[in-house]
Amino acid sequence: MSTPDTPPVALAAATAPARTKPSNYPAPFAAMMRGRVKRPLGDPFGLQGFGVNHVTMAPGAMSALFHRHAVQDEWIYVLSGELVLVHDGGETLLGAGMCAGFAAGGTGHQLVNRSAHEASYLEVGDRRPGDSATYPRDDLAAERSGDGWRFTRKDGTPYPQR
């Protein structure tokens, strides 16, 4: 058993508490994340060096806007269902047991559930300081600081705070 000051010894990933804020994106982008549920798995254990999420996506849902990180490496492992990996070179169908990785500054990417069934995957990313993200297909830029993500338009104009 755990208390707020004591991390759990173990937890059931698929039933861990979901994020209370479904998306960090500003409007109108946040609404585009409907059907995606992220369950933080590293935070309950006090992990600082990397984050882990159990993500479930309903049919039609997307993982994120098409993006690439400047500093963060990302890796995903499909647990169930089928997901389409949209990347700089096109699209790749991923099924259960498949994985993909995205080095900092490398391939732009996003996952989309185009199937008629729910899909789930593990998402792992490091937490190196000074990260930013670019969104080649949207008027959005992001910088991470100690306070979390700050989103602006590509010209630097901030989006209204939610």
N, C-alpha and C positions, 0 to 999 in steps of 0.2 A: 504494500500500500504506500502511496506517496502523499505528501502534503505540498502546499505551495512552495515550501523551501527545500523539499526533498524530491529529486527526480524519480520517476517510476523505474522499476527494474526492467519492465517490458510493457508493451501495449499492442493491441490489435490494430494494425495499420488501417484497415478498411473501415473501422468504426471509431478511429481517433477523432477528436473534435475538429470540425471544419473551421477555417478562418472566419472570424467574425465579420471582416470586411472582404467580400468576395473578390474585389479588384482594386488595385491601387491606381489604375488609369483614371484620368479625368473624363468628364462627359465630353463627347458622346461615346468615347471608346469603352468606358466601363460597362455599358449596357451590352456591348458586343461579346462580353464574356459570360453571358447567360448560359447555363447548362454545364458550366465547369465548376467543380468543387475541389478545392485544395485543402488537404489535411496535413498540417506541418508535423513532421515526424522527428526532426532533429531538435527543435525548440524544447519539447517537453523533457529532453535529456540534458539540456543545457549546452548543446554543441555550439561552438563558436566559430570553428574554422570552415565549416560547410553547412549548407542547408539541404534538407531532404523533405520532399512533399509526396504524399500519395494523392494522385490526381484522378478524378473520375470525370468523364465527359459524356454527356448525353448525345444522342444523334444530332448532328448539325452544329455542335459546339466546337470552339477553337481554344487552344491552349493559351495563346497570346497573340498580339499583333505580330506580323512578320518583323523580325528584329535581329540584331546582333549586339553582343556586349563588347566593350573595349577591354575589360580586365577579367571578367568572370568566365571561367570554363563551365560548360553545362554538359550533362549526360542524362539520357533517359533510357528506361527499360520498360517495355510494354508487358504488362501483367495479363491483360485480357482484352479481347476484342480486336478491332482493326482500326488503325489510324493512318492518315495520309500525312507524311512528312513533306511539307512544302519547303523547298530550299533554293538556293541560288541557281542550281543546275536543273531544276524541274521539280518533280514529285516522285516520292518513293512510298510504296505501300508497306506498312509495318504491321506485323502480327505478333501475337503473344510469344514471348521468348526472344524477340529482337530488340536491339539497342542501337542508339546513335549518340554521337558526341559532337560537341561544338566548341572548338578552341576559341579563346578570346580573340576578337578581331577577325574571326574567320567567317564561315558560312552563315548567311542570314537564314532564319528558319522559323517555323511554326508548325504545330500539329493541328489537324482538322479531323473531326469524326464525321465522315461522309457515309457511314454505314447506318443501318436501321437499328443497331444495338449499342448499348452502353459500352464504353471502353475505359480501361484504367492503366495507369503507368506510374512508375517512380521517376521523380525528377530530382537530380542532384546538382548543386552548384556551389562553387566556393564563395567565400565571403571576403575576398581581398578588398581593401579599401580603395576608393577612388574610381569605382566603376561608373560607366555611363552606357547608355544604349541608344542606338540609332534605329529608326523605323523608316526604311526606304520607301514604303508604299503609303505612308501616312504623314500628315503635318504634325509630327510629334518628335520630341527629343527628351531624354531622361538623364538625370544625374543623381547618383546616390551619395548621401552624406550620412552623418551620424543620426540625423532625424528621419531617415528613410528616403524615398524617391521623390524628386522634384521634377515635374513635367512642364515643358514649355512647347510652344510652337517652334518650328525650325528656325524662325527669325529671332528667337529668344523671348518672345512675348509669353508671359506666364498664362496658363489656363486658370480660370477661377477655382479657388479651393472648394472642396466638397465638405 
